Structure formats: structure tokens, C-alpha cells
Amino acid sequence: MIHKFKAFFTFLALLGFAALPAEEVVAAAAPVETAAQAIFYVDNLWVLIGGMLVFLMHLGFATVESGLCRAKNCTNILFKNTMVPAIGFVTYAIMGFSLMYPGDAWEIGKLLGFAGFGIGSNPDASIADAMAYNGHFTYWSDFFFQGMFAATAATIVSGAVAERVDLKGFLVFTIFYVMFVYPVLGSWGWGGGWLADMNFHDFAGSTFVHSVGGWGALAGVILLGPRIGKYVNGHAIPIMGHNMPLATIGVFCLWLGWFGFNGGSILSAEPTKISFVLCTTMLGASAGVIGAMFCSMFMLRKPDLSMTLNGCLAGLVAITAGADCVSPLSAVIIGLIGGIIVVPSVLMFDKLQLDDPVGALSVHLVNGIWGTLAVGIFAFPECEYSFLTQLIGVVTVGVVAFPAAFIIFYVIKKTIGLRVSKDEELRGLDLGEHGMEAYPGFQFFSNQ
């Protein structure tokens, strides 16, 4: 059996190092001496693949947001979504990872801990040293996977504040939110903090990623105000997205990336758990699509593509908290309800004159809350997850995330500025912020 594993990894090395001489290829393939090492290799590889799939989600966010907004702001949205993963990963390396996973270095009870600045540096560690980290993946794989999650929370904010936020103000917000707020809140559950001690369950981030991003988005939307012309005499005026094919491509990129988001959160390549989580994830997303389609037909008299696309994302966000602990039937119910509630939620925020161009509040905040609470309703009895504990987690994260985001945005607004000028907004942020257009030479209608 060991020889089969060695042959397998030698074959993988041959694929990756085809340009090297044969003897160097064999040398490049690390020896697999025990079955435990072979399993470690596979577990580690799956976590890295999961991180890569999460990275793909940034392409999905970029295309969804740009497609659902106007052509004159397309370059600006793409630029923000290029900067967010870069800023998020670097800031997470500086101190976010140590804040989120402090180990034994808790400073204030189980509320705040800090293991030190920067990340470790030992690329020449032996396989035995690497396995000693946790037996499934290396320290570097852990940081890589979690760093991809960190940037996602700020990306959620990007869509909600699109088409009028000042670029430098948004980037400054991203730095502080990802470096401080996201990791501290995440440490309460994933880092062994007080919520973990209460048996609060958020498998892959309905609360710690999506609702944290959603609370930040809500603060930004309130302080920014609506886009010019969005609300007239108390009525919401539709501002159509300029490229629905682009938005649709983005949703499918996110859907694919979510298999790494949820599947990678198993944190091993255990086959039964991965296959189960991927199935519940797919069922939740599919039910969300169906629920949003029927709800939009009922409420809007016609099936709305943008609502249906958001229904897919709503189902994914909703199932993310409990993908590992609910039955397939429960996954369908959770996703179906998520897809249904996203439609009236979008209309409700419009009624409140909270201008969210892409529906991020409804998808990530509302369904992040719903998905987390659903764990307390639908989880397998043997898991012993309490609805009250889930509710406490949802409320306390919101009580901290929203004011923290509001303060960051408010300080930015009063110092370097948060919103572009009226002339720049009307002309388009592509020309005003970047001096270029996404579609040079093409003519669009005035609202595009």
C-alpha cells in the first residue's frame, strides 16, 4: 500500500515538474513513508484546493457586482474587487490571523486574544514537524485558507456601496475592517473563544463571514445615502444593471467557489464528510434558485433574473452555517426559505430607502442571520446545537460589527471623505476615479 502512495505522488510530481530531468523529478517528490503521511498529503492538498476555490469567488463577486451596476461604474467596481483580496490577505498576515487564532494568548477572557504580529516562517520544516501542527494540514495551508475567507467579508461591503463610494475611503475601510473587526469576531467561534465554549455553530461562515460583511455593508449604505435619482418622491426608481450575462457568470463562479468555501471547511479530505457537505450545499443553492423564482413571479408578476440569481446566493449563504449538520431535506428547506425571503427583503430595503445596488444586504446579512438560526432548528439532535445559543451569537456579532463598521465609515467620512462628488457620480466613477472606461467607444442610455 505504501508503495502505491509513493507511486501516486511521484506521478503527481512528474505532472508538475515535466520540464526537469527524470532524476530531479523523483527527488522533487517528497517520500511518503507511512499511511499517516499519505493521508496528511491528501488532507493538506484538499485544504489548499478549497482555498483556491474561495479565491475564485472574488472573480464571481467582481462580475456579479459590475453586471448588476451601470456601465459607467464598471471599471471602478472591478478595481475595488481586485484590491480587496490583496489588501485582505496582507492585513490578515500582519495581525488578523493572530487575532483570530490566538491559541493560548487570550488577553481579555475569551473575548480578545493576540498571538503576535506577522506569521511564521519555516518553509524547510520536516514532514513530521508539519504533521505536528494538527495532523491534517500545515500551518501555511491553515493561513492560506483562512486568509481567503478574510477578504470575502470586505468584498460583500463593496457591492452594497457601489456607484457612489469614494475609492480611497473604501480601501481604508477595508484595511481596518479586515485587520481588526473580522478576526476578533471570528475568534469568538472559530478561534476557541466564548461562543465556541457555548457550542455556537457556524460551520463555514453564515455569521462570521457573511453577516459580518452584511453589517459592514448596512453601516456603509446608511452613511453614504442613496445614489442620485434612486428615490423620487418617496418611490424607488429602478436602476437596471448593464450586463446580465456578466452577473450570471459571476453567480456561477460563486456557486463553484462555494464548494471550496464549504467543502474546504471540513479541514480534511475525509470522503464521507466532504461529499455530504457538497450535496447539502448544492441542495441549498438549488432550492434558493427555485424559491426566489416563484417568489419573484408572485410578487413582481414575472420571473426576475436578478432576484433568481440572488436567490442562488441566498441559498448558499443560508446553508453555509449548517451544511455539515443538517439532513438533505433540511438543506432544501433552508435554501428554499432563503431564496423566498431574499425577494421581499430587497423590496423592504428599497422601502426604507437603503440603496443597495446588488442586494448584498438581503443575500448576506438577512440570510446569514437566517442560516445561523436554522442550525438551531434543523441540526441533527446528536449535535446538541441550541436555537438560543445561535440567537445569542447572531445578536452579539451584530451588536459589535455594525457599530464598529459605522465608526470606521464615519471617521472616514469626516476626514478623507466617503462619497464622490455629484458631478463625478453623474459622469461615472470609471472616468472620475480611474480616467478610463470599461467600454470605450460604446454608447449607452443615459441611466447606464
PyMOL commands that set and color helices and strands:
alter all, ss='L'
color gray80, all
select helices_A, chain A and resi 2-16+22-28+35-68+71-100+127-131+139-160+167-189+194-197+206-224+244-266+271-300+305-320+328-351+360-378+381-383+387-414+422-427+429-434
alter helices_A, ss='H'
color red, helices_A
select strands_A, chain A and resi 106-108+112-113+231-232+235-236
alter strands_A, ss='S'
color yellow, strands_A
deselect
rebuild
show_as cartoon
